[in-house]
Amino acid sequence: MKPTPLNPLRRRFCLGVLAALALAWLPGARAEQSITILTQQDVYNDYMRFIGKRNPLMLTHFSGPGSRRDVVELVLTQQALHLGGLRQPVKLVKVDHSSDSYSRFLREILSGTATLGGNTAWLIDLQEIKDKIYISPPLIRQGEFEAGLYTASGNQKALAADSLAKVQKLTAVVADSWRPDVATLQGLGMANVLMTQSWDSMVGMVAKQRADVLLAPFQATPDMALQVGSQQFLPIPNVKVGLQGSRHLFVSRMAPHGAQTAEALEKGLAILRERGLIERAYIESGFFNTRTKYWKRLN
């Protein structure tokens, strides 16, 4: 699930420094002392729309244009670092979204090119590289991740699939590297689960109705619609699925200030958790969606 949202790399990774936060943590500090937070181009675009001219460190409410899970995680990451005592300057950098950025997150952080990712990843993936990264406490705890089965707005067959038996007759598409998503869809007993390599490919297949559904977090929009470019996708009403596992931020052990960053992140996340801001961010962004509380969980 995007992701996050999280495949073979086809083009060279290109890091572009998009914005240095005007936080004045260390005025005059050299660029190489900066803490770099990796994010995706589409997340950055929505983040800028969400933040506007506001200071991300001062936010206590997380609804509004551009708000979604990835965006509020980027805000929470910055807040946690600051609350945890980190005073190095922080810069956001982007990863080209033309192919699977989840693998790129791992590659660039493992090498120490970036200090940490600004979005969470599944613990099952992080445990395989735990000797190269510091893993934060969970932002999304076991059992908290629920998702919708999103389909093209004109796919009436899929929109009418309001039971497990009907859902099982649909065709789903998923990136083959997204293991919790693959396991969830296969566990539903669906007739067909097509494998692809990227979120863009998934979106294209559902838009063209070569596949019926993809998994995506519920959105904060009035009808919970997911807008991707000119394409609109809707969740199948009254059904949802749960994904197993927890999601965490992760810091490179190879990056300068990696240990210091991980320590600050852990301290700051504990403060945010105690203040209720992590839960509030997920609720107000629509990820913990109160409107789907009583929808039938298929698994």
N, C-alpha and C positions, 0 to 999 in steps of 0.2 A: 504494500500500500504506500501510496506516495507519502508522504513522507513524506515524506518523509524520508512527507515522506521521503527508499532505500533502495555484473554483466560485463561481458568483455568490453574493453575500451577500444573505441574506433578512431578517436582523434586525440591529438595532444591536449593535455590539460592546460587551460589558460587561466591564470589567476590575475584578476584586475582589482586593484584597490579601489573600491567604490566610494568609501566615505570614511573619514576619520571622525569619530565622535568628539564633539566640542565639549569635552568634559574637563579639560585642563588638569588632568591627574598629575602629570609631570611636565610642566611647561618647559619647552626647549629640549625635551628628551630626544635622543637620536632615534631614527626610524627603526633601526634593528632591535631596539628595546621594546617595541610595540608587541602587544598581545593580539594575534590575528584570529578572528572568528570566521569560520568558513560557512557560507550559505549559498543557496542556489539563486540563479538570476530571477526566477519567478517569485521566489520568496522575498527577495530583496525588493522587487517592484511593489509587491503588496505591503511590505513593511514600510516603505517610504510613504505609500498612500495612507497607511494607518497612523504613522507617527506624525506626519506633517512637520510642523515646526516645534513640536513638543520634545521635551527631554525624556528619553526612554527610562531614565533612572527614577523619574518622578511619577510614573504612571501607577495608578491603583485600580483603574477600571479598563477593561480590555475589549469592549464592544466597539463597533463602528466600521466604516468602510475599510476593506483590506484585512480585517481580523479573521484569522483562522489558526489552526493548531500550530503550524510551522512558524507563523508570524509571532504569536505570543511566546513561543519557546525562545525565539531570538531575543525578545525583550527580557524574559526571565533570566536568560543566560547572563546578559549584561548586568541586570540588577543583582544577581547572586554574586558575581565577581566583585562588584563594588561593595556590597554588604559584607562580604567575606574579607575585605581589607586590601584587595588588590589595587594598586595605585599606578601601575604602568598604563601608558596610553593604549587605548583599544581601537582597533581598526576592523571594519567588516570587509571581507573579500568574497568574491563570487566564484562559483564554479559554473562553467558553461553548461547550459541545460540541454544541449543537443543530443546527449546520450546519458547513460545512467549515472547520475551524480552520487548515488549512494556508494558505489564502488570507488568513486573518485574521492569522496570524503575519507574513506578508509586509507586509500593510497597516499593522499597528501598529508594526512595526520600521522600515519605510520612513519613517513619520511621526515617529519618535523618541519615540513614546509609551512604548514598551518599549525597554530597552537591547539585549537580545539574546534569542534563542530558546534554550530549554533542551534542544531536540531537533534532530537533524540534518535537513538538507534536501538534495535532489539538486543536484549542481553544475550540471546543465543548466538548472535553474530559477534558480539564484543568479547565473549568468553574465549573465542578461538584466538584472539590477539591480545589477551590480557597482559602478556609479558611486555607489550610495547605501548600500552596505554594505561592511563588512570581512568577508572570507571566511577562515575558519580553515583550518589544515591538515586533511586528511581524518581523521575517526575511522573511517569504513568506507571502505577503499581499493578501487580498481577490482578487480572480480572476487571480492570477499569477500561480497557480499550474495546469500545463497541463501534461498529461500522455499519454503513448502509450498503445495500446492493443497488448501485447507481446504473441507470440505463438512459438511453437517448430519450428526449422528451416525446418523441413521436412513436416510440416502441410500445404500442398498446398491449401486446401480448405479455411483455415483461412487467409492465406497470400493473397488470391484473394478477400477477403471480403472488397472491397473498397467503400462501401456505407452503410448507416444505415440499409437498408433493408437486406443486406447480413450479416451484423454484428449481427442483431437480431436473425438470425438462428443458431448462434454459442452458445456453452456452455462456460460460464465463471466460474472461481473459485475465492473465496475471503475468507480471514479470517473473521469470523463472528463478531469479535470485532472491525474491521476497518470500523466504521460507514460511513464516507464519501465515501469510496470505495463501500460499499454495496449499499448505496443510489444512487451512480452514475450508477452502473451497472443495478440496477433495473429500474432506470429512463430511461435507453436506451431501455427498453422493450425487453430485450433478452429472448430467449426461455427458457433457463435454467441458473440459477445462483446457483452454488453449494457452500455450506458453509463448511469451514474447520476451523482448530484451529491455524495454523501456516504458516509462509512463506515457510518452508521446504516442508510441505504437498502440498501447492499450486504448487510449482515448480515441485514436483514429479508427480502430476496429469497432468500437462500440458506436461511434458516430455514424459509421457506414453500415451498421447492423450486421457486420460479419461476426460479431459476438453480441450477446444480449446485455451482459452486466459486467461491472468491475467493482471491486471493493474500494470504498472511500469513506473518510470520516464524515459525519453529519456536519452540515454547514450552518452558519448563523443567519443565512438569508431567510426572508419570510417564508418561502416554500421549501427551504433547505436545499435549493437548487445549487448545483456545482457548475460554475461557469469556467470553461477553459477556452480562451480565445473567443471565437464566435459560436462555439458549441455549448449547448446547455444540457445538463444531465440531471435527472430527478431520482430520488431514492424510491424504491418500490415501497408503497405505503404499508405501514403496520407490521413490517418484519425487519429484523436486524440480526447481526451475527456478532459473536464475541471472538476476539483474537487472544490466544494464550501468550503469556509472557509479560515482562516489564520492559520499559524503555528508559534509557539513560543517556546522559551526555558523556562525552569522553574526551580526554586530554592526551596529547602526545607526550610520551616520556622522552622523545628525542628533541623536542622544541626547547629553545631557551625559555627559562622561567616555567617549564612544564610542571614541576613539582609544586612550585609556589602557586601556580594557577589552579591546580587540582585542589590544593588545600583551601584556597579562598572560595572555590566553587562549592565545595562540600559545606563549609561554614555558612555561606550565603544561602544555599538551598534549604538548610535547616531553619534559617530565619524566615525565609519565604513560606515554608511549610507551616511553621508555627503561626504566622500571621494570616494564614488561609489564602494567600495570594496565588499559590499554584492552582488550587482547586478553582478559585474565582476566575483565573485566566482561562482555564479550560472550559468552564461553564459559559462565560461571557463570549468566548470565541465560537461557541456552538459545538465544540468537540464533545464535552459532557452535555448532551442535549436533553434538556428537561422535557421537550415535546415528544421524545421517543421513549420516555421512561416506561410506559406500559405497552410498548410494541412487543410483539412476540419474538423472543430470542430463539432462533432456529437451531442453535447448537448449545 
